[in-house]
Structures are given as structure tokens and as C-alpha cells.
Amino acid sequence: MNKKTIRDVDASGRRVLVRVDFNVPMEDGAITDDTRIRAALPTINYLREQGAVVILCAHLGRPKGNRVPEESLQPTADRLAELMESPVAFVDDCIGELVAQAVAAASPGDVILLENTRFYPGEESNDKAEMLAFAEQLAAPAQMYVNDAFGASHRKHASTYGVTKYLSPCVAGLLVEEELTKLQRVLDADRQGFVAVLGGAKVSDKIGVIEQLLPRVERLLIGGAMAWAFFKAQGMEIGESLCSEENVAGARGILDTMSDYLGNMALPLDVHMKNLESGATKYVPADGIEPGWDALDIGPETRAHYATIVKQAQTVFWNGPMGYFEEPPFDEGTLAVARAMGDCSGYNVVGGGDSVAAITQMGLAEQMDHVSTGGGASLEFIENNGSLPAVEALDSKE
């Protein structure tokens, strides 16, 4: 990696603004999965041991520039304190006098967590001046910057990109370093034995990823509602299956412009569908979807076919479920890929989202070489051939 990390600078006695990814799932104010908080601990503890004052900033949810009490980061401060077995000072703001007072009162090794950066419109503003004005205020109490929020590094937001204009040095945290190193190995993989598995609902969101991967993989396995878009683009009946015209247009574009590589791509051979009126379910060949029926998962033949390919791979990158994962039995396709990933002796990487939920449910996370904390970021890293805006903004090594 050509970017400096916290190991390349001296943070002792300095006030360090650290962007973390604490965008954790919550239910009734309680955190249901603290994986992202745990992932930030190595960087936080490293800086504490150096005697830095650690000022954490993060976002949660989509408050769209408004103060939304349900999306406060207070619960994450409480959970972080439990995990560290050390106090965390929570500040009910992320800029201004309250922050300045908390930082002034802090001692070396102390940890401060600021309130949700997305409570301010400047965080995500498309107006560069507004974004930079907020970034300058966010950076004001600190002396250097650390980006340890891989899951937010594909965005040119104030807290991931703008603050680098006002602080120096600006370096990567240990989590970002690990993510970049592990994902770069996917990009560097030999075509022979390289398998990518892409699922989820939106072809339109993954056109760039498909265009990047299709020429460089041995097989690209398509599942989930993305597959129905490819079916429809080829004139097949998809009944009431989830599929927008935008996704069909995206699929048609791939079929039209990448004809030289379509032999590398596999679509489902069969599907598991549900009748919207009666609730009945059945398996049918891919060309057997009927009007009034909703395809919700890949079928058993496809599961076996995809699993065989994944198990034999030398390198596997997986992002996105194979079906309507949230409603059994339509989770079987996703779970079949998860099992195959666990049985694969090659280098296997899971790129965030529901794919992570599947391997966690199966108890297979420990069998993966890397489980990314950022679904969208991992996809954009692949799409942009190893480049992310918030990473590019960091200091380069000599």
C-alpha cells in the first residue's frame, strides 16, 4: 500500500481526529451487531498507547442534515466503553464549543466520541464550499487525521475527504490498511481460478463492477434479483419478480457491450418462486417463470452448480445475496454459497452486506480470509481498480 498509516507517524501527545465506521444496525436503541465497533479497536488502542487524545467521529443512518435522536451515536459510545473497559467521553455535538471543551479537558490516552456527523448538512453536501466549511470546523480541535472508516471511504464527505485539507499528517488506520491490502490481492489474482459471485437487487449499482470483473475472472456467477434483469433483457418471462426498467437497461448494456466475455458469466439455471395470490412455492427452470409468480431465490440445480465452482476456485470475491435472504426458505441459495465459501481452500473474500450476515449465521466467518466491513466501498474499490476518494486524499509514502 502506497499510503502512510499510523505506524508511519508519531501521534504521541497529539490530538488525533479519527474517522471510524460506527454505522451499526440498531433496534429500539440497542445495537444488534457491534462488528464495526470491534473492528476499530486496534487503531484506537494503538493511538491510546502512543499517548494521543483520540477524537472519534462517525455517521449513523440517514438523518439528512437533521438532528434525529434515534440516530444518535450515544449507544455506540456506551458499547465502545464496554469493549475497551475504559471510559469514553461522548459529546452531544461534532463541532463547536462543546467539542472544544471536551478536547481541552482530555488527557493523553483519553477517547472522545463526537455526535453523528450527518446531523449537519455540510457532511454530505454536494456544495463544495459548504462541505469544506463544515470540514474545517470538524478538524479545528485536532492536530492530525486518521481514516479508519473503510466503509465510508468511497464518499467525498466532509469527515472522510474534506478534513484532509485542514490537517496534517493524514494517514490510514489499521483497519483501512488491512482492507486495502486484502482487497488488492483480489484485484491482483490470476484469471485462472478467479471466481466472482455477485447478487442483490440492482444491476445498475454494479455495472461498473461487472465491467471491471468480467474480463479478468474465469467465472462470474450472477444471483439474486440481478439475474431477473438479465433474464428480462433477453426477452424471458419473469412474472412479478423484482426488476426495474433501469436494471433491465443496465443488463442489456452489459449483454450488448461485453459480448466477448459473456462466456465467463453464469446465470441461474433454475429458480425458487412464489405465487403472489396463493402463497404456493415451487422450483422451475430459469425459462419457466410464470405470470403472477415471483422469483425469490436461485434453485437447487443452480446452488449445486455455483457451489462446485466456488469450492474449486483459487480466489473468490462475493458480494450480494442470491435471493430474498430475509425470508426462509428463500435464503437457501445464499446459504449454499456461504457453505461453499467455507469449503473453498483458495483465497476467499466476502464484500460486506447480506453476504456477511449469511456467513455469520452459518458460523463460517472465521473460515474466510477476509470479511470486508464495507459493502459499497469494497465494490467501488474493485470498480475503480483499487482507488477510493478518501484513501487517495491521504498522505503517500515517499
C-alpha positions in Angstrom: 0.0 0.0 0.0 1.4 3.4 -1.0 -0.4 5.4 1.7 1.0 6.2 5.1 -0.5 4.6 8.1 -0.5 5.3 11.8 2.7 3.3 12.1 4.5 5.8 9.8 3.9 8.9 12.1 4.3 9.9 15.7 1.0 10.5 17.4 2.3 10.8 20.9 0.7 13.7 22.8 -1.2 14.8 19.8 -4.9 15.4 19.3 -6.0 13.0 16.6 -9.2 13.1 14.7 -10.1 9.5 13.7 -12.9 8.8 11.3 -14.4 5.4 12.3 -17.3 3.5 10.8 -19.9 3.1 13.6 -22.8 2.9 11.3 -24.1 -0.2 13.1 -27.5 -1.8 13.0 -29.8 -0.8 15.8 -33.2 -1.9 17.1 -35.1 0.1 19.7 -32.0 2.0 20.6 -29.9 -1.2 21.1 -27.0 -2.3 18.9 -27.7 -5.6 17.3 -24.2 -6.1 15.7 -21.1 -4.4 17.1 -18.7 -5.8 14.4 -17.8 -2.4 13.1 -17.0 -1.1 16.6 -14.8 -4.0 17.3 -13.0 -3.5 14.0 -12.0 0.0 15.1 -10.4 -1.2 18.4 -6.9 -1.9 17.1 -6.4 1.6 15.7 -8.0 3.2 18.8 -5.8 1.2 21.2 -2.7 1.9 19.1 -3.2 5.6 19.4 -4.1 5.4 23.1 -0.8 3.5 23.7 1.0 6.3 22.0 -0.5 8.8 24.4 -2.7 10.5 21.8 -6.0 12.2 22.6 -8.3 10.2 20.4 -11.3 12.2 18.9 -13.6 9.8 17.1 -16.1 11.0 14.5 -18.7 8.9 12.6 -22.1 8.8 11.0 -25.1 6.7 11.7 -28.1 6.2 9.4 -29.5 8.8 7.1 -30.7 11.8 9.1 -30.1 14.1 6.1 -28.6 17.0 7.9 -31.2 17.0 10.7 -30.8 16.1 14.4 -32.6 12.8 14.8 -32.5 11.4 18.4 -33.0 7.8 17.2 -29.7 8.1 15.2 -27.6 9.4 18.0 -24.2 7.8 18.4 -24.6 7.6 22.2 -25.3 3.9 22.3 -22.0 3.3 20.3 -20.1 5.3 22.9 -21.5 3.1 25.6 -20.7 -0.1 23.7 -17.1 1.1 22.9 -16.5 1.8 26.6 -17.6 -1.7 27.4 -15.3 -3.2 24.8 -12.3 -1.1 25.8 -13.1 -1.4 29.5 -12.3 2.2 29.7 -14.4 5.4 29.8 -15.4 7.1 26.5 -16.5 10.8 26.7 -19.5 11.3 24.5 -20.1 14.9 23.1 -23.6 15.9 22.1 -22.2 17.7 19.0 -19.4 17.2 16.5 -18.3 20.8 16.0 -18.2 23.9 18.2 -17.7 24.9 21.8 -18.8 21.6 23.4 -16.2 19.7 21.4 -13.5 22.3 22.1 -14.2 22.0 25.8 -14.1 18.2 25.8 -10.8 18.1 23.9 -9.3 20.7 26.2 -10.2 18.7 29.2 -8.8 15.4 27.8 -5.6 13.7 28.9 -3.2 11.6 26.8 -4.9 8.2 26.1 -8.4 9.5 26.5 -11.1 8.7 24.0 -13.8 11.1 22.9 -16.7 10.2 20.6 -18.5 13.1 18.8 -22.2 13.1 17.8 -23.4 11.9 14.3 -21.6 14.0 11.6 -24.7 13.6 9.4 -26.7 15.8 11.8 -25.1 18.6 9.8 -26.0 19.1 6.1 -22.3 20.0 5.4 -21.2 16.4 5.9 -22.8 15.1 2.7 -23.3 18.4 0.8 -22.7 18.5 -2.9 -21.8 22.1 -2.5 -18.0 22.0 -2.1 -17.9 25.3 -0.2 -20.5 24.1 2.3 -18.8 20.7 2.7 -15.3 22.3 3.3 -16.7 24.9 5.7 -18.1 22.0 7.9 -14.9 20.0 7.4 -12.8 22.9 8.7 -14.9 23.1 11.9 -14.7 19.4 12.4 -10.9 19.5 12.0 -10.4 22.5 14.2 -9.8 20.8 17.6 -7.3 18.2 16.1 -3.7 18.2 15.0 -3.7 15.2 12.7 -6.2 12.9 10.9 -6.6 9.1 10.7 -9.1 7.5 8.3 -10.1 4.1 9.7 -13.6 4.1 8.2 -13.2 1.9 5.1 -16.9 1.5 4.8 -17.2 5.3 4.1 -14.1 5.8 2.1 -15.9 5.7 -1.3 -17.5 9.0 -0.4 -16.1 12.6 -0.7 -17.8 13.7 2.5 -16.5 16.3 5.0 -15.3 13.8 7.6 -13.6 11.4 5.1 -12.3 13.8 2.5 -12.7 17.4 3.4 -10.8 17.3 6.7 -7.7 16.3 4.9 -7.5 19.8 3.6 -7.1 21.2 7.1 -5.0 18.6 9.0 -1.5 17.1 8.5 -0.4 14.4 8.6 -3.4 12.4 7.2 -2.9 8.7 7.4 -4.7 5.4 7.2 -5.8 3.4 10.3 -5.0 -0.3 10.8 -8.5 -1.4 9.5 -8.2 0.6 6.3 -4.7 -0.7 5.8 -6.0 -4.3 6.2 -9.0 -3.8 3.9 -6.9 -2.3 1.1 -4.2 -5.0 1.4 -6.7 -7.9 1.4 -8.9 -6.4 -1.5 -5.8 -5.6 -3.6 -5.0 -9.3 -3.6 -8.4 -9.9 -5.3 -7.5 -7.4 -8.0 -4.1 -9.0 -8.5 -5.5 -12.5 -8.8 -4.7 -14.6 -11.8 -7.6 -15.1 -14.1 -7.3 -18.8 -13.9 -9.2 -19.9 -10.8 -10.6 -16.4 -10.1 -14.4 -16.5 -9.4 -16.6 -13.6 -8.5 -20.2 -14.0 -7.1 -22.5 -11.0 -7.4 -26.0 -10.9 -6.1 -28.5 -8.4 -4.7 -31.2 -6.4 -6.4 -29.6 -3.7 -8.5 -27.7 -4.3 -11.7 -27.5 -0.5 -12.1 -25.4 -0.2 -9.0 -22.9 -2.9 -10.1 -22.5 -2.2 -13.9 -19.0 -0.8 -13.3 -18.1 -3.8 -11.1 -19.3 -6.3 -13.7 -17.4 -4.4 -16.5 -14.2 -4.5 -14.4 -14.5 -8.1 -13.3 -15.9 -9.9 -16.3 -12.7 -9.7 -18.5 -10.5 -10.7 -15.5 -12.3 -13.6 -13.9 -12.7 -17.2 -15.0 -16.3 -17.2 -13.9 -18.7 -14.5 -12.8 -21.8 -16.0 -11.1 -24.9 -13.9 -11.0 -27.7 -14.4 -8.5 -30.5 -12.5 -6.7 -32.8 -10.1 -8.4 -29.9 -9.0 -10.6 -30.5 -12.3 -12.5 -34.1 -11.4 -13.3 -32.9 -8.2 -15.1 -30.6 -10.3 -17.3 -33.5 -12.7 -18.0 -35.8 -9.9 -19.0 -33.1 -8.2 -21.1 -33.0 -11.5 -23.1 -36.8 -11.5 -23.6 -37.6 -14.1 -20.9 -40.7 -14.1 -18.7 -40.1 -13.0 -15.1 -43.6 -12.8 -13.8 -43.9 -10.4 -10.9 -40.2 -10.7 -9.9 -38.4 -7.7 -8.6 -37.0 -5.8 -11.6 -36.9 -2.2 -12.6 -36.5 -0.8 -16.1 -33.3 0.8 -15.0 -31.8 -2.6 -14.1 -33.0 -4.1 -17.4 -31.3 -1.3 -19.3 -28.1 -2.0 -17.3 -28.3 -5.7 -18.0 -28.9 -5.1 -21.7 -25.9 -2.8 -21.8 -23.7 -5.5 -20.4 -25.0 -8.1 -22.9 -24.5 -5.7 -25.8 -21.1 -4.2 -24.9 -19.3 -7.1 -23.4 -20.2 -9.9 -25.8 -16.5 -11.1 -26.0 -16.6 -12.0 -22.3 -20.2 -13.3 -21.8 -18.8 -16.9 -21.8 -17.3 -16.0 -18.4 -20.7 -15.2 -16.9 -23.2 -17.7 -15.4 -26.9 -17.0 -14.8 -29.2 -19.2 -12.7 -30.3 -22.5 -14.3 -33.4 -22.7 -12.1 -35.3 -20.6 -9.6 -37.5 -20.9 -6.5 -40.6 -18.8 -7.0 -43.8 -17.9 -5.1 -47.3 -17.4 -6.3 -48.4 -14.0 -5.1 -52.1 -14.9 -4.8 -52.0 -18.4 -3.2 -48.6 -18.3 -1.5 -47.6 -21.6 -3.1 -43.9 -22.1 -4.0 -42.2 -24.3 -6.5 -38.9 -24.8 -8.3 -38.9 -24.2 -12.1 -36.2 -23.9 -14.8 -35.0 -20.4 -15.5 -37.3 -20.2 -18.5 -40.3 -21.5 -16.5 -41.2 -18.4 -14.5 -44.9 -17.7 -14.9 -47.1 -14.5 -14.8 -48.3 -14.0 -11.2 -45.3 -15.7 -9.7 -42.3 -14.0 -8.0 -38.8 -15.5 -8.4 -37.2 -15.1 -4.9 -34.1 -17.3 -5.0 -31.9 -19.5 -7.2 -33.0 -23.1 -7.4 -31.3 -26.4 -6.3 -29.6 -27.0 -9.6 -28.0 -23.6 -9.6 -27.0 -23.9 -6.0 -25.1 -27.1 -6.7 -23.6 -25.7 -9.9 -22.4 -22.4 -8.2 -21.2 -24.3 -5.1 -19.0 -26.6 -7.2 -17.4 -23.6 -9.0 -16.8 -21.7 -5.7 -15.3 -24.7 -3.9 -12.7 -25.3 -6.7 -11.7 -21.6 -7.0 -8.3 -20.2 -6.2 -9.7 -16.8 -5.5 -13.3 -15.9 -4.7 -14.9 -12.5 -4.3 -18.5 -12.5 -3.1 -20.9 -9.5 -2.8 -24.7 -9.8 -2.5 -27.3 -12.4 -1.6 -28.6 -15.0 -4.1 -32.2 -14.4 -3.2 -34.7 -12.9 -0.7 -32.4 -13.8 2.1 -34.6 -12.3 4.8 -37.4 -14.8 4.3 -36.7 -18.6 4.6 -36.7 -20.8 2.6 -35.6 -18.2 0.1 -32.3 -17.9 2.0 -31.1 -21.3 0.7 -29.2 -20.0 -2.3 -27.3 -17.5 -0.2 -26.5 -20.1 2.4 -25.3 -22.6 -0.3 -22.8 -20.0 -1.5 -21.8 -19.4 2.1 -21.1 -23.1 2.7 -19.1 -23.3 -0.5 -17.0 -20.3 0.6 -16.3 -22.1 3.8 -15.2 -25.2 1.9 -13.0 -23.3 -0.5 -9.3 -23.8 0.1 -8.4 -20.8 -2.0 -8.3 -17.1 -1.0 -11.8 -16.0 -0.3 -13.2 -12.5 0.4 -16.7 -11.5 1.4 -17.6 -8.0 0.3 -20.0 -6.8 3.0 -23.8 -6.6 3.3 -26.1 -9.6 3.5 -23.2 -11.9 2.4 -21.6 -11.2 5.8 -24.9 -11.9 7.6 -25.1 -15.3 5.8 -21.6 -16.5 6.7 -22.1 -15.2 10.3 -25.4 -17.1 10.5 -23.6 -20.2 9.3 -20.8 -19.8 11.8 -18.4 -19.6 8.8 -16.9 -16.1 9.3 -13.7 -17.5 10.8 -13.1 -19.6 7.7 -12.9 -16.6 5.4 -9.6 -15.0 4.6 -11.3 -11.6 4.7 -14.7 -10.2 5.6 -15.0 -6.6 4.5 -16.6 -4.0 6.7 -17.7 -2.0 3.7 -20.0 -3.4 1.0 -20.3 -0.3 -1.2 -16.7 0.6 -0.6 -15.4 -2.9 -1.5 -17.4 -2.8 -4.7 -16.1 0.7 -5.6 -12.6 -0.4 -4.8 -13.0 -3.2 -7.4 -14.8 -1.0 -9.9 -12.1 1.8 -9.7 -9.3 -0.7 -9.9 -8.0 -0.1 -6.4 -8.9 3.6 -5.9 -11.2 5.2 -3.4 -11.5 9.1 -3.0 -11.0 9.2 0.8 -7.9 7.0 0.5 -6.4 8.9 -2.3 -6.7 12.1 -0.1 -4.3 10.5 2.5 -0.5 11.1 2.6 1.5 9.0 0.2 4.7 7.2 1.2 7.9 8.6 -0.2 
